[in-house]
Amino acid sequence: MAAPKRGRNASAPSKPGRSLALILIAIVALTGGMFASGHKTPRLGIDLAGGTSITLKAKADQGSAINKANMDTAVDIMNRRVNGLGVSEAEVQTQGSDNIIVNIPKGTNSKEAQEQVGTTAKLYFRPVLAQEASGPAGSPSPSASTGGSSSPKPSASPSSSASSKQKGSSSGSPSPTATATSQGRAVTDALKAGSTPSPSGSASGSGKPSPSPSASSGSGSGADTKQLQAQYAALDCTKPADRAKAGKNVKPGDPTVACGQVDKAWYKYLLGPAGVDGTEVKKAQAVFDTQGASGWQVQMTFTKTGADKFADITGELAKNQQPQNEFGIVLDGEVVSSPFVRQAITGGQAEISGSFQQEEAQGLANMLSYGALPLSFQEQSVTTVTAALGGEQLHAGLLAGAIGLALVVIYLVVYYRGLSVVAMASLLVSAMLTYLIMTLLGPAIGFALNLPAVCGAIVAIGITADSFIVYFERIRDEIREGRTLRPAVERAWPRARRTILVSDFVSFLAAAVLFIVTVGKVRGFAFTLGLTTVLDVVVVFFFTKPLMTLLARRKFFANGHKWSGLDPKSLGAKPPLRRTRRPAGPAAGSVDTKEA
């Protein structure tokens, strides 16, 4: 009877060279992608790079539901507000179904940003007193005389009227005319009276409103009138700083200046006191005119008070010449549209028609319906970090990670000796993959490495080391049972693999639940923890196991050197299993010596 072959029950050895080649190819490919993208370091979050982070929670207390459409509308409006502060690289994004995260980088007035973002701003209907293309030093641009005439304006009329309307600009935004700068005394008189200008006012050819000799008389303050005219003359809407300051902290009953954009060109406006408040718009919706040729239009329904006010202001505006027959729809100090009026609009219903696209009509309808934001928001958290403090936090996080890694390495060297080389090489590969993927995720999905994410990476060191320890202990158990290293490596793998997968699945499940139920920066911790857990499985399967298979063929490990960490004597190994077997026959003396 032939003796059994050594390692007969061991699992078939894998092809370690192929697995190691796959890992190497992945690292090279990710490195090439990193250099090709131009991002060589992970994108840092607000808490590390410095800036302000605001977490807002939506509340359905304005008669509107919390849904994707309303949340996207709120994000667009908040983006415009943040950009109005002159901020670059700001981020406004939804998180979950009812949260919005606003990340504003360093160099921004955090108090001003906190006041403007998340508040339901006022929407006003103001009569247009003057308008012109905005250029340096408040002078009209060379195209001011033709830019308006070539772009007809949207018109406002009773929604029940079937009369034809002029087509508006493609953006549905204000479209100044060639006579925008010919206001002269009429503008001054309108500012004094605090109402819409009279059509009998004389026009002058000057490029801006000229002050009247009688500007100091009347009910209005002459000094205030001159100051407002000076602001209008100096306003340059092509500058973000000027746009942010235009009309700031102006009361509804006072005239003001504002900016508006038409076909990617900026225009400045001189506006009269607010005639109708945006809250007096009961409903606004974008509809498609299937019977006429106006296409998409915005239909408005006013409250009873708003209907009376709107009838009064449109009745006055219809008597005037363009552009003084227009009313500006002002949101957050910016003119989003300025349709002209052809007749008094009564009955509490009106429509704004022009060459609107569907998205433009729906956007204007949302602004009119909600006064600004479709939902109200409550601040959940506001975090302001200076660049210096962010650098200190990053330094402290990296120091903590280095200390944790050093303690893990010391433990591995003391306890596992030669096997610590395998563990440290695996940790190095895992760190490289984590760094490369985090760097690529920055430009790909906007991932930012914040302080909780750094903590998640530090915690992952222990999770990754735990997988190595499980495998090493399984190998040691096989050696204690009397097997040599090569079959021990293969036999230990199925048992260790099952334990590693279960452990990593629990960690990944915890990270996934934490990512779903939390908001703010805690999600960075959950995301990093989940990512490193997945990478742990990849490294153990495609690097640690193949590397261990190769080292088992080296004499240093195969012969059980005392510094290899696999010395049978140190581990208390039993005699080989084949020498402890009892014969199947009735007498021990009949056992063949060769078989024994």
Secondary structure, DSSP 8 states (H G I E B T S, - for coil): -----TTTTS-----HHHHHHHHHHHHHHHHHHHHHHT--S--B-HHHH-EEEEEEEEE--SS----HHHHHHHHHHHHHHHHHTT-SS-EEEEETTTEEEEEEESSS-HHHHHHHTTS---EEEEEEEEEEE--GGG---TTHHHHTTTS---EEEETT---------TT-S----TTTT--THHHHHHHHHTS---TT-----SSS----TTTTSSSS-HHHHHHHHHHHHH--TTSHHHHHHTTTT--TTS-EEEEEEETTEEEEEEE-S-SEEGGGEEEEEEEEESSSS-EEEEEEEE-HHHHHHHHHHHHHHTTS-TTTTBEEEEETTEEEE--EESS---TTEEEEEEEE-HHHHHHHHHHHHHSS-SSEEEEEEEEEE-HHHHHHHHHHHHHHHHHHHHHHHHHHHHHHTTHHHHHHHHHHHHHHHHHHHHHHHHHHH---B-HHHHHHHHHHHHHHHHHHHHHHHHHHHHHHTT--HHHHHHHHHHHHHHHHHHHHHHHHHHHHHHHHH--TTHHHHHHHHHHHHHHHHHHIIIIIHHHHHHHTTSHHHHTT-TTTT--HHHHT--S-GGGS---SSS-GGGS-TTT-
